[in-house]
Amino acid sequence: MDIRRVFGLNMRRLRLAAGLSQEAIAERMGVDRAHVSGMERGQQNVTLLTLWQAAQALGCRSVALIDDELVISSELPAKKAPRRKRTKS
């Protein structure tokens, strides 16, 4: 399996397990929510710095994000993280 896909699936699994939205992780990492979305879909080539930032934001070890043995599609949570209510500007 493509390492970008492995990283993305692990990132999504860990994010959902923590009950965090993509926006919350993006804020913790200092990136845009769309960038997090691209990473989770395996469309972004992440740098070592991004790998480290993601691990810090998720409170896990970096190796957990690239461990291909943890990626089993049936283990992905069916629930979605809670959405933040938007306020009118």
C-alpha positions as CSV (number, residue, x, y, z in Angstrom):
1,M,0.0,0.0,0.0
2,D,1.2,3.5,-0.8
3,I,2.8,5.1,2.3
4,R,0.7,8.3,1.7
5,R,-2.4,6.2,2.0
6,V,-1.1,4.4,5.1
7,F,-0.3,7.8,6.7
8,G,-3.7,9.2,5.8
9,L,-5.7,6.3,7.1
10,N,-3.7,6.2,10.3
11,M,-4.1,9.9,10.8
12,R,-7.8,9.7,10.3
13,R,-8.2,6.7,12.6
14,L,-6.3,8.4,15.4
15,R,-8.1,11.7,14.9
16,L,-11.5,10.1,15.1
17,A,-10.5,8.0,18.1
18,A,-9.5,11.3,19.8
19,G,-12.9,12.8,18.8
20,L,-11.2,15.7,16.9
21,S,-12.3,17.4,13.8
22,Q,-10.0,18.1,10.8
23,E,-10.2,21.7,11.7
24,A,-9.1,21.1,15.3
25,I,-6.1,19.0,14.1
26,A,-5.2,21.7,11.4
27,E,-5.2,24.4,14.1
28,R,-2.9,22.3,16.3
29,M,-0.6,21.7,13.4
30,G,-0.7,25.2,12.0
31,V,-2.0,24.2,8.6
32,D,-5.2,24.6,6.7
33,R,-8.1,22.1,7.1
34,A,-8.0,21.4,3.4
35,H,-4.3,20.3,3.8
36,V,-5.4,17.8,6.6
37,S,-8.1,16.5,4.3
38,G,-5.6,16.0,1.5
39,M,-3.2,14.2,3.9
40,E,-6.0,11.9,5.1
41,R,-7.0,11.0,1.5
42,G,-3.3,10.2,0.7
43,Q,-3.0,13.0,-1.7
44,Q,-0.2,14.9,0.0
45,N,3.5,14.0,0.3
46,V,4.1,14.9,3.9
47,T,7.5,16.0,5.1
48,L,9.2,14.7,8.2
49,L,8.3,18.0,9.9
50,T,4.6,17.5,9.0
51,L,4.8,13.9,10.3
52,W,6.1,15.2,13.6
53,Q,3.5,18.0,13.8
54,A,0.7,15.5,13.1
55,A,2.0,13.2,15.9
56,Q,2.2,16.0,18.3
57,A,-1.3,17.2,17.4
58,L,-2.7,13.7,17.9
59,G,-0.7,12.9,21.0
60,C,0.9,9.8,19.5
61,R,4.3,8.6,18.4
62,S,5.3,9.4,14.8
63,V,5.7,5.7,14.0
64,A,2.0,5.2,14.7
65,L,1.2,7.3,11.6
66,I,3.3,5.2,9.2
67,D,2.7,1.7,10.6
68,D,1.1,-0.2,7.8
69,E,0.0,-3.0,10.1
70,L,-2.4,-0.7,11.8
71,V,-4.2,0.0,8.6
72,I,-7.2,-2.3,8.3
73,S,-10.2,-0.7,6.7
74,S,-12.6,-2.6,8.9
75,E,-11.1,-1.0,12.0
76,L,-11.9,2.5,10.8
77,P,-14.5,4.1,13.0
78,A,-17.9,4.5,11.4
79,K,-18.6,7.7,13.3
80,K,-17.6,11.1,12.3
81,A,-16.0,13.7,14.5
82,P,-18.4,16.4,15.8
83,R,-18.7,19.4,13.5
84,R,-18.1,22.8,14.8
85,K,-21.1,25.1,14.6
86,R,-20.4,28.0,12.3
87,T,-21.3,31.5,13.5
88,K,-22.3,34.4,11.2
89,S,-19.6,37.0,10.7
